[in-house]
Amino acid sequence: MAHRNIAYIGGKSAVVNLDGKIVLRKDDLREDGYIAWMKMHNFDQYCHIFTANWSADEALEATNQLLQLKDRPTAIVVASDPMALGVYKALNDAKLLIMLDFT
């Protein structure tokens, strides 16, 4: 399956002080790489970026959102193993098969 419509599920990094205030935000290099690769291959019109804050539960929610897209992606790049578990559960709950319906 040749993929053009590829989603990315990742998180944002931040340094938080003792009061819970964010004092520094960091860009995620994985997300930057995804965007650069999509642009390099002229697929940037298909970019779908979802932020899941590194948790399986939020990745599950992000996957459910992308499954509702009219022109939904055929592949998903996931930034961490815990988030991949959430993606797997969402696809499984939707009765979609990894390697057949999604990669």
Biopython code that builds the backbone (N, CA, C, O; Angstrom):
import numpy as np
from Bio.PDB.StructureBuilder import StructureBuilder

atoms = [
    (1, "MET", "N", (0.852, -1.170, 0.000)),
    (1, "MET", "CA", (0.000, 0.000, 0.000)),
    (1, "MET", "C", (0.905, 1.243, 0.000)),
    (1, "MET", "O", (1.718, 1.421, 0.907)),
    (2, "ALA", "N", (0.762, 2.081, -0.999)),
    (2, "ALA", "CA", (1.530, 3.329, -1.071)),
    (2, "ALA", "C", (0.780, 4.410, -0.293)),
    (2, "ALA", "O", (-0.363, 4.738, -0.611)),
    (3, "HIS", "N", (1.423, 4.945, 0.705)),
    (3, "HIS", "CA", (0.770, 5.925, 1.579)),
    (3, "HIS", "C", (1.125, 7.347, 1.188)),
    (3, "HIS", "O", (2.285, 7.660, 0.918)),
    (4, "ARG", "N", (0.127, 8.193, 1.160)),
    (4, "ARG", "CA", (0.300, 9.628, 0.988)),
    (4, "ARG", "C", (-0.338, 10.363, 2.165)),
    (4, "ARG", "O", (0.171, 11.383, 2.632)),
    (5, "ASN", "N", (-1.449, 9.830, 2.628)),
    (5, "ASN", "CA", (-2.224, 10.449, 3.695)),
    (5, "ASN", "C", (-1.801, 9.804, 5.018)),
    (5, "ASN", "O", (-2.350, 8.782, 5.431)),
    (6, "ILE", "N", (-0.824, 10.418, 5.664)),
    (6, "ILE", "CA", (-0.182, 9.836, 6.841)),
    (6, "ILE", "C", (-0.382, 10.771, 8.033)),
    (6, "ILE", "O", (-0.020, 11.946, 7.970)),
    (7, "ALA", "N", (-0.949, 10.257, 9.100)),
    (7, "ALA", "CA", (-1.172, 11.062, 10.309)),
    (7, "ALA", "C", (0.014, 10.935, 11.257)),
    (7, "ALA", "O", (0.789, 9.981, 11.185)),
    (8, "TYR", "N", (0.136, 11.909, 12.138)),
    (8, "TYR", "CA", (1.164, 11.894, 13.177)),
    (8, "TYR", "C", (0.482, 12.127, 14.520)),
    (8, "TYR", "O", (-0.290, 13.073, 14.676)),
    (9, "ILE", "N", (0.769, 11.266, 15.481)),
    (9, "ILE", "CA", (0.271, 11.447, 16.847)),
    (9, "ILE", "C", (1.487, 11.559, 17.753)),
    (9, "ILE", "O", (2.283, 10.626, 17.862)),
    (10, "GLY", "N", (1.619, 12.705, 18.397)),
    (10, "GLY", "CA", (2.766, 12.960, 19.260)),
    (10, "GLY", "C", (2.368, 13.780, 20.461)),
    (10, "GLY", "O", (1.190, 13.879, 20.804)),
    (11, "GLY", "N", (3.354, 14.363, 21.089)),
    (11, "GLY", "CA", (3.104, 15.172, 22.270)),
    (11, "GLY", "C", (3.979, 16.403, 22.264)),
    (11, "GLY", "O", (4.865, 16.550, 21.422)),
    (12, "LYS", "N", (3.729, 17.261, 23.184)),
    (12, "LYS", "CA", (4.541, 18.463, 23.361)),
    (12, "LYS", "C", (5.322, 18.315, 24.653)),
    (12, "LYS", "O", (4.811, 17.797, 25.645)),
    (13, "SER", "N", (6.549, 18.769, 24.634)),
    (13, "SER", "CA", (7.388, 18.715, 25.829)),
    (13, "SER", "C", (7.376, 20.069, 26.519)),
    (13, "SER", "O", (7.354, 21.112, 25.866)),
    (14, "ALA", "N", (7.390, 20.042, 27.835)),
    (14, "ALA", "CA", (7.403, 21.287, 28.598)),
    (14, "ALA", "C", (8.116, 21.061, 29.922)),
    (14, "ALA", "O", (8.110, 19.960, 30.471)),
    (15, "VAL", "N", (8.726, 22.119, 30.419)),
    (15, "VAL", "CA", (9.306, 22.125, 31.754)),
    (15, "VAL", "C", (8.347, 22.928, 32.626)),
    (15, "VAL", "O", (7.988, 24.060, 32.301)),
    (16, "VAL", "N", (7.942, 22.323, 33.738)),
    (16, "VAL", "CA", (6.948, 22.934, 34.626)),
    (16, "VAL", "C", (7.608, 23.220, 35.973)),
    (16, "VAL", "O", (8.339, 22.378, 36.495)),
    (17, "ASN", "N", (7.353, 24.412, 36.544)),
    (17, "ASN", "CA", (7.920, 24.723, 37.858)),
    (17, "ASN", "C", (7.051, 24.121, 38.964)),
    (17, "ASN", "O", (6.046, 23.469, 38.679)),
    (18, "LEU", "N", (7.430, 24.335, 40.201)),
    (18, "LEU", "CA", (6.710, 23.735, 41.329)),
    (18, "LEU", "C", (5.278, 24.242, 41.467)),
    (18, "LEU", "O", (4.443, 23.571, 42.073)),
    (19, "ASP", "N", (4.983, 25.414, 40.915)),
    (19, "ASP", "CA", (3.620, 25.959, 40.950)),
    (19, "ASP", "C", (2.753, 25.414, 39.828)),
    (19, "ASP", "O", (1.572, 25.749, 39.738)),
    (20, "GLY", "N", (3.324, 24.581, 38.975)),
    (20, "GLY", "CA", (2.573, 24.024, 37.863)),
    (20, "GLY", "C", (2.560, 24.898, 36.626)),
    (20, "GLY", "O", (1.868, 24.591, 35.655)),
    (21, "LYS", "N", (3.320, 25.988, 36.648)),
    (21, "LYS", "CA", (3.384, 26.874, 35.487)),
    (21, "LYS", "C", (4.435, 26.368, 34.501)),
    (21, "LYS", "O", (5.521, 25.936, 34.888)),
    (22, "ILE", "N", (4.087, 26.434, 33.231)),
    (22, "ILE", "CA", (5.032, 26.036, 32.191)),
    (22, "ILE", "C", (6.068, 27.145, 32.041)),
    (22, "ILE", "O", (5.727, 28.301, 31.790)),
    (23, "VAL", "N", (7.342, 26.772, 32.199)),
    (23, "VAL", "CA", (8.412, 27.761, 32.078)),
    (23, "VAL", "C", (9.196, 27.605, 30.777)),
    (23, "VAL", "O", (9.921, 28.518, 30.383)),
    (24, "LEU", "N", (9.061, 26.474, 30.113)),
    (24, "LEU", "CA", (9.774, 26.253, 28.857)),
    (24, "LEU", "C", (9.030, 25.216, 28.035)),
    (24, "LEU", "O", (8.696, 24.142, 28.535)),
    (25, "ARG", "N", (8.774, 25.533, 26.787)),
    (25, "ARG", "CA", (8.190, 24.568, 25.851)),
    (25, "ARG", "C", (9.270, 24.151, 24.876)),
    (25, "ARG", "O", (10.088, 24.965, 24.450)),
    (26, "LYS", "N", (9.265, 22.885, 24.531)),
    (26, "LYS", "CA", (10.232, 22.374, 23.566)),
    (26, "LYS", "C", (9.483, 21.804, 22.376)),
    (26, "LYS", "O", (8.461, 21.134, 22.528)),
    (27, "ASP", "N", (10.006, 22.080, 21.188)),
    (27, "ASP", "CA", (9.445, 21.462, 19.995)),
    (27, "ASP", "C", (9.817, 19.990, 19.980)),
    (27, "ASP", "O", (10.890, 19.610, 20.448)),
    (28, "ASP", "N", (8.941, 19.173, 19.448)),
    (28, "ASP", "CA", (9.204, 17.743, 19.325)),
    (28, "ASP", "C", (9.890, 17.496, 17.987)),
    (28, "ASP", "O", (9.304, 17.734, 16.931)),
    (29, "LEU", "N", (11.118, 17.024, 18.031)),
    (29, "LEU", "CA", (11.880, 16.795, 16.806)),
    (29, "LEU", "C", (11.228, 15.747, 15.919)),
    (29, "LEU", "O", (11.380, 15.793, 14.698)),
    (30, "ARG", "N", (10.506, 14.803, 16.511)),
    (30, "ARG", "CA", (9.810, 13.794, 15.700)),
    (30, "ARG", "C", (8.729, 14.453, 14.853)),
    (30, "ARG", "O", (8.576, 14.136, 13.673)),
    (31, "GLU", "N", (7.978, 15.376, 15.461)),
    (31, "GLU", "CA", (6.944, 16.096, 14.721)),
    (31, "GLU", "C", (7.577, 16.949, 13.620)),
    (31, "GLU", "O", (7.072, 16.998, 12.498)),
    (32, "ASP", "N", (8.672, 17.613, 13.944)),
    (32, "ASP", "CA", (9.372, 18.412, 12.936)),
    (32, "ASP", "C", (9.827, 17.540, 11.772)),
    (32, "ASP", "O", (9.721, 17.942, 10.613)),
    (33, "GLY", "N", (10.334, 16.348, 12.076)),
    (33, "GLY", "CA", (10.763, 15.416, 11.033)),
    (33, "GLY", "C", (9.605, 14.948, 10.169)),
    (33, "GLY", "O", (9.739, 14.835, 8.951)),
    (34, "TYR", "N", (8.471, 14.676, 10.798)),
    (34, "TYR", "CA", (7.264, 14.276, 10.056)),
    (34, "TYR", "C", (6.856, 15.370, 9.080)),
    (34, "TYR", "O", (6.600, 15.098, 7.907)),
    (35, "ILE", "N", (6.795, 16.607, 9.564)),
    (35, "ILE", "CA", (6.389, 17.728, 8.710)),
    (35, "ILE", "C", (7.370, 17.902, 7.557)),
    (35, "ILE", "O", (6.957, 18.082, 6.412)),
    (36, "ALA", "N", (8.662, 17.851, 7.852)),
    (36, "ALA", "CA", (9.678, 18.013, 6.804)),
    (36, "ALA", "C", (9.569, 16.909, 5.759)),
    (36, "ALA", "O", (9.664, 17.178, 4.561)),
    (37, "TRP", "N", (9.370, 15.663, 6.204)),
    (37, "TRP", "CA", (9.263, 14.537, 5.266)),
    (37, "TRP", "C", (8.030, 14.679, 4.388)),
    (37, "TRP", "O", (8.092, 14.446, 3.181)),
    (38, "MET", "N", (6.905, 15.063, 4.993)),
    (38, "MET", "CA", (5.670, 15.239, 4.223)),
    (38, "MET", "C", (5.839, 16.343, 3.178)),
    (38, "MET", "O", (5.374, 16.199, 2.047)),
    (39, "LYS", "N", (6.499, 17.442, 3.546)),
    (39, "LYS", "CA", (6.741, 18.530, 2.586)),
    (39, "LYS", "C", (7.699, 18.091, 1.488)),
    (39, "LYS", "O", (7.482, 18.395, 0.315)),
    (40, "MET", "N", (8.756, 17.377, 1.862)),
    (40, "MET", "CA", (9.757, 16.935, 0.895)),
    (40, "MET", "C", (9.134, 16.042, -0.181)),
    (40, "MET", "O", (9.570, 16.056, -1.332)),
    (41, "HIS", "N", (8.120, 15.273, 0.195)),
    (41, "HIS", "CA", (7.467, 14.356, -0.740)),
    (41, "HIS", "C", (6.162, 14.923, -1.311)),
    (41, "HIS", "O", (5.378, 14.206, -1.931)),
    (42, "ASN", "N", (5.948, 16.219, -1.089)),
    (42, "ASN", "CA", (4.739, 16.908, -1.574)),
    (42, "ASN", "C", (3.449, 16.281, -1.052)),
    (42, "ASN", "O", (2.436, 16.250, -1.751)),
    (43, "PHE", "N", (3.495, 15.783, 0.178)),
    (43, "PHE", "CA", (2.317, 15.212, 0.822)),
    (43, "PHE", "C", (1.773, 16.146, 1.896)),
    (43, "PHE", "O", (0.872, 15.764, 2.644)),
    (44, "ASP", "N", (2.307, 17.367, 1.986)),
    (44, "ASP", "CA", (1.931, 18.233, 3.098)),
    (44, "ASP", "C", (0.454, 18.609, 3.102)),
    (44, "ASP", "O", (-0.061, 19.017, 4.143)),
    (45, "GLN", "N", (-0.242, 18.486, 1.978)),
    (45, "GLN", "CA", (-1.684, 18.745, 1.976)),
    (45, "GLN", "C", (-2.430, 17.661, 2.755)),
    (45, "GLN", "O", (-3.602, 17.830, 3.092)),
    (46, "TYR", "N", (-1.747, 16.543, 3.041)),
    (46, "TYR", "CA", (-2.354, 15.443, 3.788)),
    (46, "TYR", "C", (-1.927, 15.420, 5.259)),
    (46, "TYR", "O", (-2.271, 14.480, 5.976)),
    (47, "CYS", "N", (-1.194, 16.420, 5.717)),
    (47, "CYS", "CA", (-0.699, 16.424, 7.102)),
    (47, "CYS", "C", (-1.853, 16.439, 8.103)),
    (47, "CYS", "O", (-2.748, 17.281, 8.034)),
    (48, "HIS", "N", (-1.810, 15.504, 9.016)),
    (48, "HIS", "CA", (-2.767, 15.449, 10.130)),
    (48, "HIS", "C", (-1.938, 15.277, 11.395)),
    (48, "HIS", "O", (-1.348, 14.219, 11.614)),
    (49, "ILE", "N", (-1.891, 16.304, 12.221)),
    (49, "ILE", "CA", (-1.088, 16.257, 13.442)),
    (49, "ILE", "C", (-2.027, 16.300, 14.638)),
    (49, "ILE", "O", (-2.856, 17.200, 14.773)),
    (50, "PHE", "N", (-1.875, 15.303, 15.500)),
    (50, "PHE", "CA", (-2.681, 15.218, 16.717)),
    (50, "PHE", "C", (-1.736, 15.202, 17.909)),
    (50, "PHE", "O", (-0.724, 14.501, 17.894)),
    (51, "THR", "N", (-2.061, 15.969, 18.934)),
    (51, "THR", "CA", (-1.245, 16.017, 20.141)),
    (51, "THR", "C", (-1.925, 15.198, 21.227)),
    (51, "THR", "O", (-3.086, 15.429, 21.565)),
    (52, "ALA", "N", (-1.185, 14.239, 21.765)),
    (52, "ALA", "CA", (-1.756, 13.321, 22.746)),
    (52, "ALA", "C", (-1.046, 13.374, 24.093)),
    (52, "ALA", "O", (-1.324, 12.551, 24.966)),
    (53, "ASN", "N", (-0.141, 14.323, 24.279)),
    (53, "ASN", "CA", (0.556, 14.494, 25.556)),
    (53, "ASN", "C", (1.132, 13.202, 26.125)),
    (53, "ASN", "O", (1.156, 13.002, 27.339)),
    (54, "TRP", "N", (1.588, 12.344, 25.248)),
    (54, "TRP", "CA", (2.361, 11.147, 25.586)),
    (54, "TRP", "C", (1.578, 10.056, 26.307)),
    (54, "TRP", "O", (2.193, 9.111, 26.801)),
    (55, "SER", "N", (0.264, 10.139, 26.391)),
    (55, "SER", "CA", (-0.483, 9.097, 27.107)),
    (55, "SER", "C", (-1.266, 8.208, 26.142)),
    (55, "SER", "O", (-1.686, 8.646, 25.071)),
    (56, "ALA", "N", (-1.450, 6.956, 26.546)),
    (56, "ALA", "CA", (-2.227, 6.010, 25.741)),
    (56, "ALA", "C", (-3.677, 6.471, 25.615)),
    (56, "ALA", "O", (-4.270, 6.363, 24.542)),
    (57, "ASP", "N", (-4.247, 6.983, 26.702)),
    (57, "ASP", "CA", (-5.650, 7.431, 26.664)),
    (57, "ASP", "C", (-5.851, 8.583, 25.690)),
    (57, "ASP", "O", (-6.823, 8.596, 24.935)),
    (58, "GLU", "N", (-4.944, 9.545, 25.702)),
    (58, "GLU", "CA", (-5.083, 10.676, 24.782)),
    (58, "GLU", "C", (-4.807, 10.254, 23.339)),
    (58, "GLU", "O", (-5.408, 10.795, 22.411)),
    (59, "ALA", "N", (-3.906, 9.295, 23.144)),
    (59, "ALA", "CA", (-3.661, 8.778, 21.791)),
    (59, "ALA", "C", (-4.887, 8.032, 21.277)),
    (59, "ALA", "O", (-5.202, 8.101, 20.089)),
    (60, "LEU", "N", (-5.579, 7.321, 22.163)),
    (60, "LEU", "CA", (-6.824, 6.656, 21.783)),
    (60, "LEU", "C", (-7.840, 7.695, 21.311)),
    (60, "LEU", "O", (-8.489, 7.505, 20.282)),
    (61, "GLU", "N", (-7.979, 8.785, 22.054)),
    (61, "GLU", "CA", (-8.909, 9.856, 21.673)),
    (61, "GLU", "C", (-8.498, 10.501, 20.353)),
    (61, "GLU", "O", (-9.347, 10.774, 19.504)),
    (62, "ALA", "N", (-7.205, 10.744, 20.177)),
    (62, "ALA", "CA", (-6.718, 11.341, 18.928)),
    (62, "ALA", "C", (-7.006, 10.424, 17.747)),
    (62, "ALA", "O", (-7.389, 10.889, 16.673)),
    (63, "THR", "N", (-6.823, 9.127, 17.945)),
    (63, "THR", "CA", (-7.098, 8.161, 16.877)),
    (63, "THR", "C", (-8.581, 8.149, 16.548)),
    (63, "THR", "O", (-8.956, 8.096, 15.377)),
    (64, "ASN", "N", (-9.421, 8.197, 17.564)),
    (64, "ASN", "CA", (-10.865, 8.257, 17.310)),
    (64, "ASN", "C", (-11.230, 9.502, 16.504)),
    (64, "ASN", "O", (-12.110, 9.451, 15.645)),
    (65, "GLN", "N", (-10.557, 10.619, 16.779)),
    (65, "GLN", "CA", (-10.802, 11.841, 16.006)),
    (65, "GLN", "C", (-10.378, 11.662, 14.552)),
    (65, "GLN", "O", (-11.106, 12.057, 13.641)),
    (66, "LEU", "N", (-9.219, 11.078, 14.332)),
    (66, "LEU", "CA", (-8.759, 10.934, 12.944)),
    (66, "LEU", "C", (-9.591, 9.915, 12.181)),
    (66, "LEU", "O", (-9.696, 9.997, 10.957)),
    (67, "LEU", "N", (-10.186, 8.954, 12.887)),
    (67, "LEU", "CA", (-11.063, 7.994, 12.214)),
    (67, "LEU", "C", (-12.349, 8.652, 11.717)),
    (67, "LEU", "O", (-13.026, 8.110, 10.844)),
    (68, "GLN", "N", (-12.688, 9.818, 12.270)),
    (68, "GLN", "CA", (-13.886, 10.539, 11.843)),
    (68, "GLN", "C", (-13.641, 11.437, 10.627)),
    (68, "GLN", "O", (-14.588, 11.989, 10.066)),
    (69, "LEU", "N", (-12.385, 11.584, 10.220)),
    (69, "LEU", "CA", (-12.073, 12.441, 9.074)),
    (69, "LEU", "C", (-12.678, 11.875, 7.798)),
    (69, "LEU", "O", (-12.709, 10.661, 7.599)),
    (70, "LYS", "N", (-13.153, 12.759, 6.945)),
    (70, "LYS", "CA", (-13.743, 12.337, 5.672)),
    (70, "LYS", "C", (-12.716, 11.587, 4.822)),
    (70, "LYS", "O", (-13.008, 10.526, 4.271)),
    (71, "ASP", "N", (-11.522, 12.148, 4.724)),
    (71, "ASP", "CA", (-10.433, 11.531, 3.968)),
    (71, "ASP", "C", (-9.393, 11.042, 4.971)),
    (71, "ASP", "O", (-8.313, 11.619, 5.094)),
    (72, "ARG", "N", (-9.733, 9.974, 5.682)),
    (72, "ARG", "CA", (-8.885, 9.567, 6.793)),
    (72, "ARG", "C", (-7.566, 8.965, 6.309)),
    (72, "ARG", "O", (-7.490, 8.388, 5.225)),
    (73, "PRO", "N", (-6.536, 9.111, 7.131)),
    (73, "PRO", "CA", (-5.219, 8.588, 6.785)),
    (73, "PRO", "C", (-5.217, 7.067, 6.656)),
    (73, "PRO", "O", (-6.063, 6.376, 7.224)),
    (74, "THR", "N", (-4.250, 6.568, 5.901)),
    (74, "THR", "CA", (-4.071, 5.120, 5.770)),
    (74, "THR", "C", (-2.885, 4.636, 6.599)),
    (74, "THR", "O", (-2.664, 3.433, 6.735)),
    (75, "ALA", "N", (-2.126, 5.579, 7.151)),
    (75, "ALA", "CA", (-0.984, 5.235, 7.997)),
    (75, "ALA", "C", (-0.897, 6.249, 9.133)),
    (75, "ALA", "O", (-1.311, 7.400, 8.997)),
    (76, "ILE", "N", (-0.349, 5.789, 10.254)),
    (76, "ILE", "CA", (-0.196, 6.650, 11.426)),
    (76, "ILE", "C", (1.227, 6.495, 11.950)),
    (76, "ILE", "O", (1.692, 5.381, 12.190)),
    (77, "VAL", "N", (1.910, 7.621, 12.124)),
    (77, "VAL", "CA", (3.210, 7.641, 12.785)),
    (77, "VAL", "C", (2.939, 8.033, 14.231)),
    (77, "VAL", "O", (2.299, 9.051, 14.494)),
    (78, "VAL", "N", (3.427, 7.223, 15.167)),
    (78, "VAL", "CA", (3.172, 7.466, 16.587)),
    (78, "VAL", "C", (4.512, 7.708, 17.279)),
    (78, "VAL", "O", (5.470, 6.965, 17.061)),
    (79, "ALA", "N", (4.580, 8.748, 18.112)),
    (79, "ALA", "CA", (5.842, 9.200, 18.686)),
    (79, "ALA", "C", (6.350, 8.384, 19.873)),
    (79, "ALA", "O", (7.513, 8.528, 20.248)),
    (80, "SER", "N", (5.521, 7.535, 20.476)),
    (80, "SER", "CA", (6.014, 6.754, 21.617)),
    (80, "SER", "C", (5.251, 5.440, 21.740)),
    (80, "SER", "O", (4.136, 5.295, 21.238)),
    (81, "ASP", "N", (5.878, 4.495, 22.418)),
    (81, "ASP", "CA", (5.248, 3.190, 22.621)),
    (81, "ASP", "C", (3.949, 3.275, 23.424)),
    (81, "ASP", "O", (2.968, 2.644, 23.028)),
    (82, "PRO", "N", (3.889, 4.028, 24.537)),
    (82, "PRO", "CA", (2.617, 4.117, 25.260)),
    (82, "PRO", "C", (1.488, 4.664, 24.388)),
    (82, "PRO", "O", (0.356, 4.185, 24.462)),
    (83, "MET", "N", (1.792, 5.667, 23.561)),
    (83, "MET", "CA", (0.759, 6.199, 22.678)),
    (83, "MET", "C", (0.374, 5.172, 21.624)),
    (83, "MET", "O", (-0.789, 5.113, 21.223)),
    (84, "ALA", "N", (1.323, 4.365, 21.167)),
    (84, "ALA", "CA", (1.013, 3.331, 20.173)),
    (84, "ALA", "C", (-0.014, 2.349, 20.725)),
    (84, "ALA", "O", (-0.850, 1.842, 19.976)),
    (85, "LEU", "N", (0.040, 2.078, 22.031)),
    (85, "LEU", "CA", (-0.961, 1.193, 22.640)),
    (85, "LEU", "C", (-2.356, 1.802, 22.555)),
    (85, "LEU", "O", (-3.329, 1.086, 22.318)),
    (86, "GLY", "N", (-2.462, 3.111, 22.746)),
    (86, "GLY", "CA", (-3.750, 3.784, 22.609)),
    (86, "GLY", "C", (-4.261, 3.744, 21.183)),
    (86, "GLY", "O", (-5.453, 3.541, 20.953)),
    (87, "VAL", "N", (-3.360, 3.937, 20.217)),
    (87, "VAL", "CA", (-3.734, 3.862, 18.801)),
    (87, "VAL", "C", (-4.217, 2.453, 18.478)),
    (87, "VAL", "O", (-5.242, 2.274, 17.820)),
    (88, "TYR", "N", (-3.473, 1.456, 18.944)),
    (88, "TYR", "CA", (-3.849, 0.060, 18.705)),
    (88, "TYR", "C", (-5.245, -0.227, 19.257)),
    (88, "TYR", "O", (-6.065, -0.850, 18.584)),
    (89, "LYS", "N", (-5.512, 0.228, 20.484)),
    (89, "LYS", "CA", (-6.823, -0.030, 21.091)),
    (89, "LYS", "C", (-7.935, 0.640, 20.291)),
    (89, "LYS", "O", (-8.979, 0.030, 20.062)),
    (90, "ALA", "N", (-7.730, 1.886, 19.861)),
    (90, "ALA", "CA", (-8.759, 2.592, 19.087)),
    (90, "ALA", "C", (-9.036, 1.875, 17.772)),
    (90, "ALA", "O", (-10.194, 1.721, 17.383)),
    (91, "LEU", "N", (-7.986, 1.437, 17.085)),
    (91, "LEU", "CA", (-8.178, 0.721, 15.820)),
    (91, "LEU", "C", (-8.869, -0.614, 16.061)),
    (91, "LEU", "O", (-9.749, -1.010, 15.297)),
    (92, "ASN", "N", (-8.471, -1.305, 17.119)),
    (92, "ASN", "CA", (-9.086, -2.582, 17.460)),
    (92, "ASN", "C", (-10.566, -2.393, 17.808)),
    (92, "ASN", "O", (-11.413, -3.168, 17.362)),
    (93, "ASP", "N", (-10.878, -1.362, 18.604)),
    (93, "ASP", "CA", (-12.272, -1.078, 18.967)),
    (93, "ASP", "C", (-13.121, -0.764, 17.736)),
    (93, "ASP", "O", (-14.313, -1.071, 17.698)),
    (94, "ALA", "N", (-12.491, -0.145, 16.726)),
    (94, "ALA", "CA", (-13.203, 0.209, 15.486)),
    (94, "ALA", "C", (-13.226, -0.955, 14.494)),
    (94, "ALA", "O", (-13.693, -0.809, 13.364)),
    (95, "LYS", "N", (-12.720, -2.106, 14.927)),
    (95, "LYS", "CA", (-12.678, -3.314, 14.084)),
    (95, "LYS", "C", (-11.830, -3.109, 12.825)),
    (95, "LYS", "O", (-12.121, -3.667, 11.767)),
    (96, "LEU", "N", (-10.777, -2.295, 12.961)),
    (96, "LEU", "CA", (-9.844, -2.075, 11.859)),
    (96, "LEU", "C", (-8.587, -2.893, 12.119)),
    (96, "LEU", "O", (-8.165, -3.049, 13.264)),
    (97, "LEU", "N", (-8.004, -3.404, 11.072)),
    (97, "LEU", "CA", (-6.845, -4.273, 11.203)),
    (97, "LEU", "C", (-5.561, -3.542, 10.823)),
    (97, "LEU", "O", (-5.458, -2.934, 9.757)),
    (98, "ILE", "N", (-4.591, -3.619, 11.724)),
    (98, "ILE", "CA", (-3.276, -3.071, 11.421)),
    (98, "ILE", "C", (-2.649, -3.964, 10.353)),
    (98, "ILE", "O", (-2.742, -5.190, 10.420)),
    (99, "MET", "N", (-2.023, -3.348, 9.390)),
    (99, "MET", "CA", (-1.396, -3.956, 8.214)),
    (99, "MET", "C", (-2.398, -4.251, 7.101)),
    (99, "MET", "O", (-1.989, -4.589, 5.991)),
    (100, "LEU", "N", (-3.676, -4.135, 7.362)),
    (100, "LEU", "CA", (-4.665, -4.292, 6.297)),
    (100, "LEU", "C", (-5.379, -2.955, 6.071)),
    (100, "LEU", "O", (-5.416, -2.446, 4.951)),
    (101, "ASP", "N", (-5.943, -2.394, 7.140)),
    (101, "ASP", "CA", (-6.641, -1.111, 7.041)),
    (101, "ASP", "C", (-5.723, 0.073, 7.345)),
    (101, "ASP", "O", (-5.909, 1.160, 6.798)),
    (102, "PHE", "N", (-4.748, -0.133, 8.205)),
    (102, "PHE", "CA", (-3.798, 0.900, 8.621)),
    (102, "PHE", "C", (-2.430, 0.277, 8.774)),
    (102, "PHE", "O", (-2.294, -0.915, 9.046)),
    (103, "THR", "N", (-1.405, 1.121, 8.589)),
    (103, "THR", "CA", (-0.044, 0.673, 8.905)),
    (103, "THR", "C", (0.630, 1.742, 9.719)),
    (103, "THR", "O", (1.789, 1.586, 10.104)),
]
sb = StructureBuilder()
sb.init_structure("model")
sb.init_model(0)
sb.init_chain("A")
sb.init_seg("    ")
for serial, (resi, resn, name, xyz) in enumerate(atoms, 1):
    if name == "N":
        sb.init_residue(resn, " ", resi, " ")
    sb.init_atom(name, np.array(xyz, "f"), 0.0, 1.0, " ", f" {name:<3s}", serial, name[0])
structure = sb.get_structure()
